Amino acid sequence: MKKILNIVIAVALATCPVLLNAQTKSAKTKTTAPALDRSIRPQAAPAPEINIGKYESFELENGLKVFVVENHKIPRVSYSLVLDYNPVPESELAGMADFTGQLLRTGTTNLSKDQLDEEVDFIGASLSTSATGIYAASLKKHNEKLLSLMADVLLNPAFSSEELDKLKVQAVSALKAAQNDPSAISDRVSKQLIYGAGHPYGESMTEKTLGNITTEHCRGFYQAFFKPNIAYLAIVGDITVNEARELTSKYFGSWQKGEVFKYEAPQPQVPAVTTVAIVDRPDAVQSALRIGYPVDLKTGSEDAIKARVMNTILGGGTFRLFNNLREDKAYTYGAYSQLSTDKIIGRFMVNTEIRNSVTDSAINEVFYEMRRLRDEPVAADELSLVKNYLNGNFALSLENPQTVANFAISTARFGLAPDYYANYMKNLAAVSAEDIQAMAVKYIKPDNSYILAVGKASEIAPRLEKFTGGKSIRYFDFEGKEYDPNLKVKPAPEGVTAETVNKNYINAIGGEKALRKMKDVTMMASTTMQGMTLGFDFYRKAPNKYMMKIGSGDMVFQKIIFDGTTAKMVSPMGGENKTLEGKELEDMKVEATMNAELFYNELGVALKLEGIEEIDGADAYKLIVTNPSGKETTQYYSVETGLKIREISESGMVNLSDYREVNGVKFPYAISQQMGPQTIDLKILSIKVNSKLKDDIFQ
């Protein structure tokens, strides 16, 4: 099989809205309300007085700080334990802290993971762990049982090698999926640019670093940082302070305090001039764009509330960036900005996804909005709208008792004024247009930004040159490793041409004689998508008949059929049928040709050898294959074996491996197609050659 065609199976969910139209009438009188003049904007009400809610606090002898929020409306209690340590660089062990947190939930010295799961499920509780704490909740009647489990997890972790290996398998799978997710790649590389690869905030786990992590590393991290004297415990629910004091002493009093290393990370600086970086995704039709830099904005600082209002105006919701790039220019589905506070170092970030052809135009508009906020006072009505929006969000958050506990912990952790949250709305209401402009001048830096675009470099690089200030664009791979694009593709050895690479491939899979003996091929494959098993059936008959069928069980969702002359897409379940014409038909003629590599000249297919590129640690010839329609496909052939290992087109990227011989010809039995963030792994069930297929299959 030459490639996998993309099939989108659409399932329409019909809804039946119920319209309720109520009118109140009087048989004798009719009252008409005075007309509302909508041209007059209502006057803003004064900032409301709010009651944050009460909490009590105490501290155990070991230094554990406990905050209790009583809420007796529901017989339920929750426990949130937060560890307040400075992150440390993990270098070749990146991911160690995360694994440590996950391992806590995989069993104790008293209970295996299965036993722990059973105990938690039996009382209908929830129990989760992370690198910075533990969360647990249950009904009040199971309170002591829950605390015994939570304490066991916290104080007696098993750190099983078997469980670590399971976590590593899951992590590898997640990393592979992230390799093809432009958003995930952007997050990984942008934080490396902003903070630096050696900063704790700039590191990311890779397959190599997770392979270095052992249970001894995780145990060492646990012993160094899981200490009660840097911990905060929020208890919310149907419990009194006296009960909380007694229970926490009983279950956490034996937790031994100790000195905790406090790492002082280097302070990242904004770039002296705007810096442009690209992660090349040759199959991408749009770019994931990030514009950002580090910001020294501490949690609860004097600027925090004013800076939040300023950023919200810019892009903290459906405001300026959104309205400009989506509503006005139609460049994207959404554009947003974040200005984060942090006790160490925060950051400013704009994120959006745009078409390759408007990448530079979108950046211009982002910078326009950033400069406009610095140069022009915000209008009173816009400022009022944003402050009301933030007021509403804050008020809504107060409906959750957990919010009060979080406020208590934040007040203690960050040294906030005792009335910081009580005065939040009042301080928000006091933010002026002058404050907004001052915050923009201080924190919005369009001339000192990192611009990161994850997209098709050949299309977007020329558009981004104008933002570099004469400097070179920096190139990174999906893991954040920087490379020289001029050295990425090495020249092929003398005498190696596109034609010789194609001929070597033909020989590698069986040779021209064996290929010409093939009269038909039937391949059955399956994959799982969103819990559903889908079957893919492929039929080929020389010289150029083709049919692909996709379905599940007895249901057939779609067929693509080419009888040698006409091509059509058929949807047996009531979808739209389509006859392929123009370029689609021309491409199908090439796709349907049995062993098309033998007939490139007759088909009018052009080949160009770009050179040698490293693919998954091994050298591969990079070949550009151009159909008569103009459609280009980038194909990679192993220098060592001659076999095709990858194919990239506008439809996505296909990886081919595990070649096996059938009737003297080798076929790839492992086929993985990546379309954006989605990966489809086809499991080849069977391949038959020369089974005397009938022509009526292709009708």
N, C-alpha and C positions, 0 to 999 in steps of 0.2 A: 504494500500500500504506500502510495507516494505521500499522502498527507491526510489529515483529518479535517473534514469540513465542519464548520461551526453551525450548529443547529440550536436555535432558541425555541424552547417549548413554552409557549405562553398559556397560562391558565387564567381565564377571566373569571373574577368573582363578582357576581351580580348582587347588588344590594337593592332593597326595596324600602326607600325612605317612607316614613309615616309622617304625614303633614297634619299638624294639629293647629286649627284655626279657631280660636275662641273669641266670641263677641258677647258683650253684655249689653242688653237692650232693655229699655223700659217702655211699656206700652203708653205711659202717660207723658213722660218727660224725656228730654234728651239733652245731656250736658256736653258742651264743646269746650275742650281745653284751649287756652290761649296758644296762638301759634308760636313755635320755637324759632327764634332767630339764630340759625346755625352759623351766621357770619360772625357772631360774637363769641369769642373764646371764653369759657368759664374761668373765673379767677381761681388761682391755685389756693388750696386750703393750707393752713399752717401745718407744719410737720406734726404728726400725731404723737401723743405720749404713748409709749409702749411699755408693756410689762414683760420683760424677758423671761420671768419665771425664776423661782428660787432654787438654789442648790446649796447643799452643805458639803463641807470638805474636812478631811482629816488625813493624817499621815501615820503610817505604821512605823515601828521602830527600825525596820530595814530601809526606810526611805520611800516606800511606795506611797504615792500621793493618790488619794481616793476622792472622787466627786460623786455625790449622790443627788439624783433628781427624782423626787417621789412623784409617782403618777399612779393613783389607785383606781383609775377608771377601768383598766383591763388587768386581769390577773396574770401578768407577764413581766419578766425581768430580763434585761439585757446587760451584758458586760463587754466593754470595749477597752482593751489594754493597748496603750500606745507607748512605744520606746522612743525616747528622744536622744538619738546619737547622731553625730555628724557622719555622713557617708564617707567611706574610705575608697581610694582607688583599688580596684581588684586586678587590673592588668591582665595577665594570662589566665586569671581565674574569674574573669567577668561572668557574672551570673551566680556566683557563690552565695551571696546574700539572699537572692531569690530562692535558690534551692534550699537554703537553710530554713527559710520560712515555710516552704512547702513540705519539707520533711517532718516538721513538727506534727503535721496532721496525718502522717503515715504510720503511726504506731508509737507506743511507749515501751518502757521496760516491763510494764505490767500487762499491756494489751497490744495485740497485733492490729494492723489497720482494719481488717475485717471485723474483729471484735469491737474496736472503737466505733466503727461505723454502725454496728448493730446496737451498741449502747446508746449512741446519739439518736438513732432512728426510733428506738423503742420508746423514748420519752418525747418524741416529736420535737426535738431541739435542733438548733443549727450551731455549728462550730466550725470556724474557719481560721486559718493562720496565714501570716505573711512575714516578710523580713522585718517589719516594724511593729508587729503586735498580734493580738488574738481577739476575735469577736465570738461571743457565744450568747445564745438566747433560748429561753424555754418558758413554759408556764410556771407560775409561782410554786405550784405543788411539787415541781421537779427541781426546785432551786438548788438544793444541796447536792443532788445527783449531778446536776450540770456543773456545779463548781468543783466537784471531785474529779470529773472528767477534764475540765479546763486546767485544773492544777496539775493533773497527771501529765497532760500534754505539755504544759509549760515547764515543769520541773523534772520530768523523767523521759525526755525524748530518746527514742531508740537509735536513730540515725542508721537505718538499715541500708546496706549496700544494694540489696535487691530492690528496695523501693526507690533508691536513687537512680538505679539503672532504668526503671520504668519512667521516672520523671524525665530522664535524658532522652528516651525514645520520643516522648510527647514533645519535648522541646525541639528536637531535630525536625519533627514534622511541622511544627509551628514556624521554625526558621525557613524551611523550604517554601512554605506558603508565603512567607513574608518577602522572599526573594522576588516574587512576581506581583507584589502589591505596591504600587507607586507611593501610596500614602505611608505605608510602613517604612519603605526605603527613605522617603523624605524625612520622617521623624528620626530615623537612625542617623542619617548623614548630617542633617541640620543641627542636631544637638552636638555632634562632634565638631562641626564648624564653629558653633557659638561658644561652647565651653572649652573645647580642646580635647583631643583624644585621651590625654592623661588625667583629665579632671573626672571626679566620680560621676558628674552629671553628663559627661561626654562619652562614657563607655557604653558598649553594647555587647551582649553575649553573642558568640559565634559557635559554630560546630567545634572549632578547635578549642576554644576556651572551656566549653562545657565538658569536653573530653578530658580536660586536665583536672576537673573538680572531683575530689574524693569525699567520703564521709568524714575523714579526719579533718579536712578543710572546713567542712560545715560545722563539725563539733567545735572546732577552735573558734570559729566566728560566733557561735552561740555562747560559748564560755566567756568570750571577750565583751559581748554587747548586751546580752540578755540579763540585765541587772535591775533590781527593784528601785535603786536610788536614782535611775534615769527614766522610770516608768510612771505613767499616769493611767489610772483606772477609772473609767466613767461607768457608773451603775445607774440604770434608768428603769423605772417601773414600779411595780407593786411591792415596795420594800421600804422600811424605815431606816433612818440613819443608824440607830442602835443595832438593828439587824445586820446592816451592812458592815458595821464595825466588827461585830462578833464573827461574821462569816469570813470576811477578808483576813482577819487575824488567824482564824482557824485554817484556812486553805492556802494563804499566801504568806503567812508569818514566818514560815521556815525558809523562804526564798532568801538566799544569802546575797547581801550587798557586796559591792566591790568597786575598785577604781576602774573607770572606763576611759580608754584612750580617746582623746578629742583631736581629731585630724583637722588641721587648718588648711583648707584647699587654697591654691593660688587664685587670685581674683582675675577672672577673664576680662579682657578689654574689648571695646568695640573696634572694628577694623579701622585703620587710618583713612582708608578710602573704600568705596563700595567694591566688594569682591564677588565675582560670579563663579559658580560651580555647577557642573552638570553630571548627572548619572545617566549614562546612555542606555536607553531602552529602544532598540531598533524597531520593535514591533508596535511602539506606542503611537497612537493617533492624537493624543493630547498630553499635556505636560502637567505634572503635579508641581506646583510652585510654592516655595516658602521664601519669605523675606523676613530676616530677623537679626537680633544681636543681643548680647547680655545686658541686663539692666540691674543696677544696684538699687533695689527697692525692697526694703525690709517689711515683713508682715507687721501691720499695726502702726507703721510709721506715720508721721504727720501728713505725708503726701499720699498715703495709700488710698483713701476714699476719693480724693480729688482726681488722682490718676486713673482710678477705676471708671469714674464718670467720663473722663476724657477718652479713654480707650473704647468705652461703650459707644460713644458718639461716632468714633472712627469705624469700628467693626465688631463690637461686642454683641452683635445681634443683627437684625435686619435693618441696618442703618447705612451710613455713608458708603462704605466699600460695597456692601451688598447691592444698594440701590444703583450705584454707578456701574459696576461690572456686570451685574445681572439684569436689572430692570432697564437701565439705559442702553448699555452697550451689547447686551446679550452674549458676553464672552464666556459665561460660566453659569452653573446652577447655583453657586453660592460663593461668597468671599467674606472672610472673617479675620479678626485680629484678636490676639490675646496679650495682655500685659500682666505677667504673673509676679506676685510677691513671694519672697523666700527669705528664710533666715540667713542663708549663705549668699546666693546670687539668683536673681530672677531673670526673666527674659521677655523680650517683645517678639511677637511672631505674627505675620500675615500668612494665611494659607488659603489656597484656592486651586482648582484644576481647570485649565483652559485649553482650547484648541491650539495645536502647534502654530498655526498660521497667525495667531494673535498674541503669542507669548510676550513679545516686546510691547505691544499696545497695552496689554493688561498691566505690565510692570509700570509703564508710564502713568497709567491711571492710579495705581496704588501710590506711587510717589506724589502724584498731584494731590491726592486726598491727604497724604501725610503733611505736605507743605501747606496746604490750605488751612489745616488745623493749627499750624504754627503761626501762620501769617494773618489770619482773619479771625476776629472774635466770633464765637458761636452765637447764633440767633437765640433770642430769649425763648421762643416757642419750642425750638429743637432741644434746648437745654432742659426745659420743663418736661418735655416728653420723655427724655432719657431718665431724668431723676424719678419721675413717676413709675417708669418701668422697673428701675432698681428698687424703689420703695416696695412695689408689689411683690417682687421676688423675695425680698427680705422678710416681708410680713408673712408670705406663704411658708417660708422655711420655719417660722416660729410655731407652726401647727404641729411640728414633729418634736416631741420631748427630747429626742436625741440631739437636736440642734443646741438646746440649752447646755447639755453636757459637753458638746464640742466647744461651745463658747467658753465654758469654764476651763477646759484643758488649754485652749489657745491663750486665754488670759494668763494662765500660769506659765506656759511654755515660753511665750514671747514677751513676758513682762509688760502686758498691756495695762492701761488704767482700769481699775475695777468697774468703772461705768462706761467702758469703751463701747460695748454693744448696746447698752441702754441708751446711749446718746447717738447711736448710728444714724437714725433717721434725721435727727436734728442736725447733725454734722453734714449729712447728705444734702439737706435742704439749703444749707448755707453756702454750698459750692456755687461760685459765680462764673460768669463768662471770662473774667480776668484770670480766675484760677485755672480754667480749662486751657487758656492760651499759655499760661506760665508752665503748666504740666507738659503741654505739647512741646514747648521749646526745650524743656529739660529732658524729656524722655523719648521724643520722636525724632529719629535721626536718619532721614532719607539718604544722607550723603555718607553714612558710616554703617552700611548694612551688608549682610551676607545675602546674596540672591542664589537660591538653589532651585534648579529645574531638573526634574526627573522626566525624561522624554527622549524623543528621537533626536540625537545630537546633530545628525546631518541636516535636519530641518531647523532646529532651534538655535544652534550655535551661532550662525551668521546674524541672527536677530538679537542675540545677547551681547555681541561685541561692543555695541554702543554704550553699554553700561560699565565697561571694565576700566575706563580711564586710561586706555593704552596698555593695560596689563593683560597677561594671558588668562584665558578661562582655565579654571582648575577642573580636573576630571577625577571622579571617584567611581569605584565599583559599588555594587549593592551593599557590601559589608562596610563601606567607608574607607577602603584602601585607595590612596591616591596613586595615579599612574600618568605617564606621559602618553597622550593619544597617538603621538607620532611614532611611538615605539610599540604600541599595542599590536599592530599588525606588522609582522616581519616579512621581508621579501622571501618569496619561494626560491628554492634552489634553481640554478640554471638548468634549463631543459624541461622544467615542470610547467605545464600550461593548463588552462581550464579543460582542454580536451583530454589531456593525459590523466587529470584527476577524475574526470567522468569515466574514462576507460578503466582506470584502476578500480573504481567502484563496481563497475560491471563485472570485472574479473573477481572481485572480492566476494560478491554475492552468488557466484556460480559460473560466470562466463557467458559470452554471447550465445554459444551453442545451446546451453541449458535454458537460457531465457527464451530463445526462439522456439523451443519445444513446448513452452507453456501455451496452452490454448484457452484455459480458463482457471480462475482462482476464486475460491469461496473462503471467506474469513468470518468467524463468529467471535464477538468480543462483548464485554459487559463492563459497566462502571456503576458506581453508587453516587447519586447526587441527592442531597437533602433527604437522606434516608430511603430513597427509592432506587431500586436496581433497574438500570436501563440496559437494553440489549442493542448492540450495533451489528448489523449483518451487512457484509460487503460482498458484491458479486462483480466479477470482471470476465469479459470474454473477448478474445482477440478478434479483430484488431483494436476496436475502440468502443465496446459496449460496457456500460457501467450502471450499477444500481446500489444505492445505500438505503438501508431501512433502519429506522430507530423506533423502539417501542418498549413496552414492559408487559411481560406475560403475553396474553393474546391480543393486547391492544397495540396498534401501530399508530404512532404519532405522526410520522412524516417519512416520505420517500423522496429520494432524488434519483431520477432515471434519465439515462442517455442511451438512445438506441443507435447511435452512430451518426445521426443527422440532427435530431431535435432533443432538447433537454427540458425537463419540467420538474417542479417541486410539487408533490402531491400530499395533501393533508387529509387522510381518510376519516379523521374524527371531526370533520366539519370546518376545519380551518381553511384559509385561502389557498387555492392552487395557483401556481405561477409557471408560465413558460419563460425559460431563460432566453434572452436575446442579447445582441450586441457583444460587449466585452465579456459578459458572464458566459455567453455561449462559446466564445473563442477560448476562454480559459477552461471550460469544461471539455473541449475537444482535446486539449493537452492532457488534462487530468485523467480523462477516460482512456487514453491510449495505453495499452498493455506494455509495460516496461518502456515508458516514453524516453528514457535515457538513450535507448538504441536509435531513436528517430528524431533527435533534436534538430538536425539539419532539415529534414523533410517538414517538420512542424514549424520551422521558422523561429525556434527558440535560441536566443543568444546567450553565450556563456562568457563570464569575465572572472579571472582569478585575481582576487584582491591581495592574497599573500597567506601567511600563516598566523593564526591567532590561538591563544591558549584557551581551551574550553575544559573546565573542571580539572585543571591541573595537567592537561595533556595537549600537545600541539595538534591543530586541525587546519586543513586548507579551507579558506573562506572563499566561497564561490557565489557570484551574483548571477542568478538565472532570470532572464527576462522573456516573458511570453510575447507573442505577436501583439497582444492587446496593450502591452506596455507594463503589465503587472510584474513587479519584481519580487523575487524570493531570495533570501540569503541562506545558503546551505553550507554546512560544515561537514568535512570528511576527515576522519582520523588519519593522521600522517602514518601511524604505525600499521593500521589494519586496512585502510582504504574504505571502511564502511561509513555510511552517512550516520552522524550522531545528533545533528540538530538542524532544524529548518525554521526560519523566521520570516513571517509575512505580516501583512496588515491584520490577518485573522488571529495572530498570536504566535507563540513559540511552541514547537513540538520537539521533544527529546526522544531519541530512538536508541534502544539498547537491547541486550539479551537476544542477539541474533541466533536463530536455530535453523537447521537445514530441513527442508521439506522437498522431496523429489529433486534433490540436487541443487536447490536454490535456497539461499538464506533469507529469512524474514525476521524483522524485529518483533519480539514477543513482549517487550516492555515499551509502551507508547504513552507518553505523558504530554498532554496539551495544556498550555498555560494561556489563559485569556484574561489579561488584567490580573486581579487578585485571585481569580479562580483557577484551580488546577483540576484537570480531568485525567485520571489514571485509568487507561484501558487495560483490562485483563483479557489477554487473547485466549480464547477457549479452544479454538481449533482452526487449522488452515488446511484446505484441501486443494490439490492441483490436478487439473485435467479430469474433472468429474463429469464431463459432458453436459454442461449447462445448456438448457433450452433457450431459444431466442425469446420465447414469450415472457420470460422473466423481465426483459428490458422493454416491455410494451407499456 
